Amino acid sequence: MSKRLYFDYSYEIAAAFLFSSRWLFLTSKDGEHHKLLNRHIDYHAEMKPKEYLNLLLKLDDQKTIENNLYNLTYFYKNNAFLLTDATLFALGEFSRTNTLLPTQGDWANTSDGFLHLIGYFLYAYTKEGHYILERKEVLETIEKITHFTHSNMRVLISHTLLFALMTKLLESRLNNNGRALSKKQIWTAVDEAIRKVLYQYRDYQYLGDLRYFVRLDKQLYDHASTVAPSSQISKINPKELRAGNYVIDTIETLLFTLLKVQKYEDGLKFIADIPGFHPINGVLFTILYTLAHGLPPQIRASVPRVVIEEDANLNVYLTKYYKRAFKPIKAIVNRIGGEEIFESEQLANFASQIEFEFERLGIFIKVPLFKIKEIETSYQAYYQLYLLVKATKRFDSIFVGQIILIKNVINTET
């Protein structure tokens, strides 16, 4: 099949994190972290990154977030070097009082809470799809995750910006059939993410906090400006960037590097050479780069799918989000295939429901229908289903027969 409906982004993100999170557990000087690209890592022996990723992926829906916050706190207690003193203090108070007491003020503007968003991002996109940034519950959960450790508006806006950026990059990849995004597509995704988030905070009460983000969008204080955020960010003097553990520095560094660099190793070296390098910036850049371009060859070779499959805790995440994303579509397909429905009006209604669910995921592929042949995987089955619904105008017994063929493959594999 020449086109893929759905690339395996849960594997890509897990592999990107495992590959880059080793920098969190190793010490190195500024400018040296990019050299770790060529260092052989035995992921079967390195349990800390796997354990950490497993905990982060469990911070997805409301129930598991609350249930696993204790486990995450315990992990940090034994790996205190991962966090700043302010964040450790907040989690320590939680374990002592069972009450979230996030640190406030300038002490609480560090970037060590960004990674807590990964699991929820995967969950929210597969649940809400194309409408993820429109849902009030999503924004409220981002705030809740932020308040695990931080009670600073700069951090909340930065967290929401990163979340929106991941969303727009993933959405663009889906619309691009999983292929790497072009420079123009990346710049567009950055523009949409920044404008989406910063505009929702253009209330009077946030003006004091928005001034920290003025280098991202000129329109914040010049409403008549026509300069796109991506163009403005790309003109930042690289010597003015800082790669420390301050949320504003992190956001600016990540966006500038994503916009200006095409090769993963070049981007990583660029970040590693910025004064004040903090490993978390290397991890976040790796995840964003992977969402935009796909897994770099060195990561795909170093962390093949089997590495994650062999870990009982992580293996479930390879298919968890994929299954969750297509669950509503599968339910409709099963209903068509399980009932004797031959009235074209009914089938047309089911087809429109299927089309809506694909659009919910941000999939708007316009390609001609081709003959359904040997479908081997559920990926191919869903792709054929999308083509069938989009291209056919005859909702008759032949349509039902094709649905049954697709249904059998989907149910067998998932």
Rosetta blueprint (number, residue, H / E / L):
1 M L
2 S L
3 K L
4 R L
5 L L
6 Y L
7 F L
8 D L
9 Y H
10 S H
11 Y H
12 E H
13 I H
14 A H
15 A H
16 A H
17 F H
18 L H
19 F H
20 S H
21 S H
22 R H
23 W H
24 L H
25 F H
26 L L
27 T L
28 S L
29 K L
30 D L
31 G L
32 E L
33 H H
34 H H
35 K H
36 L H
37 L H
38 N H
39 R L
40 H L
41 I L
42 D L
43 Y L
44 H L
45 A L
46 E L
47 M H
48 K H
49 P H
50 K H
51 E H
52 Y H
53 L H
54 N H
55 L H
56 L H
57 L H
58 K L
59 L L
60 D L
61 D L
62 Q H
63 K H
64 T H
65 I H
66 E H
67 N H
68 N H
69 L H
70 Y H
71 N H
72 L H
73 T H
74 Y H
75 F H
76 Y H
77 K H
78 N H
79 N L
80 A H
81 F H
82 L H
83 L L
84 T L
85 D H
86 A H
87 T H
88 L H
89 F H
90 A H
91 L H
92 G H
93 E H
94 F H
95 S H
96 R H
97 T H
98 N L
99 T L
100 L L
101 L L
102 P L
103 T E
104 Q E
105 G H
106 D H
107 W H
108 A H
109 N L
110 T E
111 S L
112 D L
113 G L
114 F H
115 L H
116 H H
117 L H
118 I H
119 G H
120 Y H
121 F H
122 L H
123 Y H
124 A H
125 Y H
126 T H
127 K H
128 E H
129 G H
130 H H
131 Y H
132 I H
133 L H
134 E H
135 R L
136 K H
137 E H
138 V H
139 L H
140 E H
141 T H
142 I H
143 E H
144 K H
145 I H
146 T H
147 H L
148 F L
149 T L
150 H E
151 S E
152 N L
153 M H
154 R H
155 V H
156 L H
157 I H
158 S H
159 H H
160 T H
161 L H
162 L H
163 F H
164 A H
165 L H
166 M H
167 T H
168 K H
169 L H
170 L H
171 E H
172 S H
173 R H
174 L H
175 N H
176 N L
177 N L
178 G L
179 R L
180 A L
181 L L
182 S L
183 K H
184 K H
185 Q H
186 I H
187 W H
188 T H
189 A H
190 V H
191 D H
192 E H
193 A H
194 I H
195 R H
196 K H
197 V H
198 L H
199 Y H
200 Q H
201 Y L
202 R L
203 D L
204 Y H
205 Q H
206 Y H
207 L H
208 G H
209 D H
210 L H
211 R H
212 Y H
213 F H
214 V L
215 R L
216 L L
217 D L
218 K H
219 Q H
220 L H
221 Y L
222 D L
223 H L
224 A L
225 S L
226 T L
227 V L
228 A L
229 P H
230 S H
231 S H
232 Q H
233 I H
234 S H
235 K L
236 I L
237 N L
238 P H
239 K H
240 E H
241 L L
242 R L
243 A L
244 G L
245 N L
246 Y E
247 V H
248 I H
249 D H
250 T H
251 I H
252 E H
253 T H
254 L H
255 L H
256 F H
257 T H
258 L H
259 L H
260 K H
261 V L
262 Q L
263 K L
264 Y H
265 E H
266 D H
267 G H
268 L H
269 K H
270 F H
271 I H
272 A H
273 D H
274 I L
275 P L
276 G L
277 F L
278 H L
279 P H
280 I H
281 N H
282 G H
283 V H
284 L H
285 F H
286 T H
287 I H
288 L H
289 Y H
290 T H
291 L H
292 A H
293 H H
294 G L
295 L L
296 P L
297 P H
298 Q H
299 I H
300 R H
301 A H
302 S H
303 V L
304 P L
305 R H
306 V H
307 V H
308 I H
309 E H
310 E L
311 D L
312 A H
313 N H
314 L H
315 N H
316 V H
317 Y H
318 L H
319 T H
320 K H
321 Y H
322 Y H
323 K H
324 R H
325 A H
326 F H
327 K H
328 P H
329 I H
330 K H
331 A H
332 I H
333 V H
334 N H
335 R H
336 I H
337 G H
338 G H
339 E L
340 E L
341 I L
342 F L
343 E L
344 S H
345 E H
346 Q H
347 L H
348 A H
349 N H
350 F H
351 A H
352 S H
353 Q H
354 I H
355 E H
356 F H
357 E H
358 F H
359 E H
360 R H
361 L L
362 G L
363 I L
364 F L
365 I L
366 K L
367 V L
368 P L
369 L L
370 F L
371 K L
372 I L
373 K L
374 E L
375 I L
376 E L
377 T L
378 S H
379 Y H
380 Q H
381 A H
382 Y H
383 Y H
384 Q H
385 L H
386 Y H
387 L H
388 L H
389 V H
390 K H
391 A H
392 T L
393 K L
394 R L
395 F L
396 D L
397 S H
398 I H
399 F H
400 V H
401 G H
402 Q H
403 I H
404 I H
405 L H
406 I H
407 K H
408 N H
409 V H
410 I H
411 N H
412 T H
413 E H
414 T L
